[in-house]
Amino acid sequence: IAEGFWSDGAYEDCARAFSQLADKSTKSDLKVAARFRAARCFERARSFKDAKRVYQGLTSHKVMGPLAMLRLAVVLHELGEAKAAIDLLTHSDLQKDPALSKRAHTFHARVLEAAKKNKELVDVFKSSTSSDIQMKVAMARLELGDTYGAKQSLRKIFVENTRKKLGRKARAELAKLSPKCFSEAIESPPCLEAHEMLSMAAAHFRAHASKVLVAFLGPLLKTK
């Protein structure tokens, strides 16, 4: 029944059903699992205070604890409790699990971005290999007045993601800063360095985007 409520999107009923299952169960593992599912239902119902209460009761569990911490951090973020969320996201128990650690790392950047903690975002994530996180870092640099640093980050994102939505977003930001180079009307940005052009050409080639590749290389070949 509880699973049916979840599938139907009846999250308040879902939370109630899983809570009742947890209360009635005599098996500790089933009780914990049901409570966790109740908290997830509370989340979906946007009853964040209820979800917070349930997750807090699970964070010390030896198996479910780290995942409950991650979900609690999400709930705290929704409640505007950024510092408490960050404390959980950097907790040692979360770092022990590679999958949870990666998710916590990504969400940590999101929390800092939402909280407008730009300096901390740059300091903590400036070496991240994630293009999505580097986009957040670039925008934080702009907010801090570090135009040069922002341009460098945006160029890297643009070149490495030239055929993706993120690359187009980076180019749009670059066009605001250097319109003579990165305007959408320019097929081949003239300010790109040789290694950047090669990287972009290779990306077009791998995608079998021959027309795009010719349009990209054409202006460059005419200048040689």
Disulfide bonds with the S-S distance in Angstrom:
Cys14-Cys41 1.83
Cys181-Cys191 1.83
